[in-house]
Amino acid sequence: MNNVSDEIRNWAVVELMGHKVVAGLISKSEMLGKPLLRVDVPATSAYGEFTQFYGESAIYCVTFVSEEVARRTAEANKTNPVSVYVPDLITRENHEEMIGLYKEKLEQLRQARLPAGSSGESTHSAPDDDEEPSF
């Protein structure tokens, strides 16, 4: 049976809440007075090696495996060490240009002549207040 201690490092596949899986060399660590699981993820064809730390509440399962299995799992997962959302920014000129295009399109639609009977208006009268609407 493998035990994780301050001195021992083991290869493992770590399953985390949120369906995230990382694989690498694990060890016990401490940060800000709290015990953490340190995972040194080996380099893959997509990303270089990196280290991440996880608190006990984030860990769903730790499976000790051989180095080969951990490396293959890391390669298959290709976990991105840093995932940041950065929206595409546009200039004020681009924004105003798009607003102008949409205004032109709206005006074209307002001026369009629709064939009779396809105006979208209902030919049914509205029910009186005491009538139940029929669906």
N, C-alpha and C positions, 0 to 999 in steps of 0.2 A: 504494500500500500504506500503510495506517495504522500508525503506531507510537505506543505509549503511552510518554510520557516525563513528567518532572516538571512540565513546563509545558503539555503538550497534554492536552486532555480530549476524549474521543470518545464518541459514543453507541454503545451496544453491547447485545447480548443475551448474558448470561453463564450458562452451564450449569454447575451444581455437582454434585459427588458427592451421591448421595442423591436424585437426580431433581428437584432444586430449580432453578428458572429465575428469574433477576432481570434486569430491563432498566432501563437508565438511562444517565446520564453517567458514564463511567469515567475514572479517573486513577490514577497511581501514588502510593503513600503509603508511609510507614514508621512503624512503631510498635514500641517495645521492641527496636529494632535490626534488625527484620525487614522486608523489603519486603512490602507488601500491595497488593491491588487494591481501590481505593475505588470503590464504586458509589453514586452519588446517584440514588435512585429517585424519579421524579416522583410527585406526588400522583395518586391515583386516586379513583374515586367511593366507594371503601370506606375508604381510609386516606390520611392526609396524607403529604407527602414525607418521606423519611428517608434516612439514609446507613448503609451497612454496609461492613465491611472483610472481605476474604477472603484467606487465605494461598494460596500457589501449590499446595499439595497438595489443596486443596478444589476447585480449578478444573478442570473437564473441558474446556470449550470457551469461547472468546470470539469472537463474531461481530460485526464492526463493521457498523452499520446506520445509516439516516437517523434523525433525531430523531423523525419521525413514526412510523416502525416501532417504535422503542424505547418511545415513549409508548403506542402501541396494545398492544404486548406487555405493558407494565406494567399497563395497564388490564385486559387479558384475564386476567392472572395474579392481580391483586389480592393481592400478597404481603403477609402480615401481618408488620409489622416486629418485633413482640414476641409470641411465643406461649408462654404460661405455663400450666402445669397447676395449678389450685387446686381441690382436692376440696371438695365440699359438706361443711360441718361441721355436726354436729348436737349438740344439748345432751345432757347426761347424762340428763335427764328423757325426751327423745325416744328415746334408746338403750334405757333401762330399759323404756319403754312398748312398744317393738318386741319386746324380749326376752320380756316378759309375754305379748304376743299370740302369739308363736311357741310359748311353753310351753303356752298354752291349746289351740292347734291340735294340738300333739303329744299332749296328754292326750285330746282328742276322738278322734284317730286310734287311740290305744291302746284306748279304750273302745268303739270301733265294732265291731259284730258283723258279721263277714264270712260270707257264705253258705258252706255246707259245700263242700269241694273247691276253694275259692278262697283258701285261707290262704297260698298261695305255697310251702307245704312240698312237697318232692318225695316221691313215692310209691315211688321207686326206692331200693334199699338202696345203701349206699356200697360200692365195690369193696374186695376184700381187698388187703392190701399188695402181694402178688405179682401181682395182676391188672393188666392194662393198662386204663386207662379208655377207654371208647368215646365218641367225639364225634360 
